[in-house]
């Protein structure tokens, strides 16, 4: 089976079949009703899915070993906040500063605005680039300290195989976010359709990132 086909069918392959996909979909859909809380088990499951795909395994059951899933959800959320939350906060500060500038007071500091926005975007992409590595290491070791270690970032993140696989996953995620976001605009069924696309694309990207980590480690 070709890698592209394997990635496309990964969310519904394996012994668990479509059940993990449905669980992720339900959690994302519930987040429109109850903010944040339903997303926590999704983070923990992503840790498991990355670890499984890195080993070349199919998706594991969603709710197996609930205590471990809870621990991985908390640890994974901490990593997400560090790698993505801080750049997002910087972006919000930059946007707020631009919005509150008084254009009538004189020339706007365009150069500083562009420099700040570019730096924030770069840091955000870097955080997204390193996050799958950190989540995978955390899933394999259970240690946040190991997840923040510079060694896997340098050995895996600096490898061309990981860069290529991460780019494929990023493109897949971006495309599905665009399609899912468009579906959200439909009344009534929009959130259900959109979150299903989000869930499917998220698991495809997880598979591509996990396999990219595996290839980088082997070479």
N, C-alpha and C positions, 0 to 999 in steps of 0.2 A: 504494500500500500504506500502510495506516495506521501511524503511529509505533509503536503498541503491538505490532502484528503484526511490524514490522521488528525491534524489540527482542527479541521472543520467538524469532524465527527466525535472529537474527544469529549464534549459535554454530555453525550448520550451513549458513549461506549462503556465497556466494562461490565462487571457483575451488577453494579448498582443501577445500570441503565440510565433512565432519565430522572431518577429520584433526586440526585444532588442538584441538577439544574432546576427542578421544580422548587426545591427548598430555597435555593438562592433567589429565584424569581419571587417567591412568596415573601421573603424577607425584604427585598427591595421594594415590592409593592406596598408592604405594610409601613415602610418608612415614610410614605406619603400621608399616613394617618397618625403614626406615632414617630416623631423625629428621632433619629440617632439610634435608639435602643435596638431596633431590628437589624441594624447594620453591624452591630458588634459580633454576632455569630458568623456573619459573612466574612469579616476580617479573619477570625480564627480559622474558618474553613479555607480561606485563601492560603493561609500558612500551610495547612495540610495538603492542599492541592498542588502547591509549588513543590513541596517535599516529594509528593508522589510522582509528579511529572519529571522531576529531576532524576528519580530512580528509574523512570520508564514505566511506572505503574499506572493503572487506570484510576479514575477518581474514586476516592474512598467514600464510604457512607457519610452523610452529613452530620448526624447526631450520635455517631458512635463515640463512646467514652466522653460523656458530657462534661465531666470535671476537667479533663484535658482540653476540651474545646473551649471552655470558659477561660482557662489559664492562657491559652493561645490567643484568644480574643483580646484579652487585656494587654498581653505583651505585644501582639501585633498592632493594636491601636496606639500604643506608646510609640512604636517605630513609625507608624504613619503620621502621627502628630509631629515627630521630630523631622522626618524627611520631607513631608509635604505641608504640614501646618505652618511651620515657620516661614517658608517662602510665600505661602498664601497670605499670612499676616503682613509680611513686608509689601506684598502687592496691594493689599487693601489700604495700607498706610500711604503708599504712593498715589493710588487713585484718589484717596481722600484729600491728599495734599493738592493734587491737580484741580479737583472740583472746588476746593475752597480758595483757590488763588483769585485775587482781584485783578481781572484783566485791565481794568481802567487805571490801575495804579502805575502802569508802565509796561515795559517789555517783559514777557514771560520768560522764565529761565528754561528755554526749550532744550538747550544742551543738557542741562542737569536732569530734566524730566526724561529725556530719551535715554540717557546713561543709566538712570535709576531703574527705568522700566526694563531695559535690556539686561541689566545685571540680575534683576529679580526673576526674569524669564529664564535666564541661564541657570540660576540656582535652583529654580523649580524643576527644570528638566534634569539637572544633575541629581536632585533628590529622587525623582521618579526613576531615573536610570539605576541608582544604587539600591532603591527600596526592595526590589525582588530578591537581590542578593542577601540583604539583611533579613528579610522574612524567611528565606530558605535556610539560612544558617541558624536562625532562631528555632525554626521547626525541627531541625536536625539535632540541635544541642540543648534546646530548652533554656538557653542562657542569653539574656539581653546583653551581657558584657561581650560575649562572643559575637553577637549580632552587630555590635558597634566596632568590632576589631577592624583595623585598617588592612590586615593581611588579605582577607577574601576580596575586599574592594579592589585592591591593587592587582591581585592575581587573576580574578575573574573579570572585573570591570574593565581592565586594560586589555583584555583579549578580544581579538577581532571576531571570534565566533560568538561571543556574548553580545557584542555590539550589533552584529547582523541579526541575531535572533531577537534581541530586545527591540530593534527597529521594526521587525515584522510584527511583533506583538503590539507595539505602540500604534502602528498603522491600523491593525485590526481593531484595536480598542477605539481609536479615533473615528474610524468609519462607523462602527456600531453606535458610538455615542451620538454621532450626527444623525444616523437613521432613527435611533431611539428617541432623540430629542424632537425630531420632526413628528414622530407618532404621538408624543405627549400632547400635542396641540389638538388632537381629536377629542371631542367631548365624550365623556363616560368611559369608553373603552381605551382611551388614549394612554392613561397610566399603566394599564395592564399590558398593552402591546409594547409600549416603550420600555418598561422594566424587563419584559421578557427578552427583548433585543439586548438590553444592557447586560443581563445575566449571561446570555449565551456568549456575547463578545468578551465579557470579562473572563469567562472560563477558557475561551480560546486563547486569549492573551496570556493567561496564567500558564497554559500548556507550553506555549512558545517560549516564554521566559524560563520556565523550568528546564526545558530541553536545552536552551542556550547555555544555562549554567552548567549542565552536565557536559556539553561539548567543550566548553572552556576548561573544565577540570581535567578532561581526558587528554587534552593536547598540550 
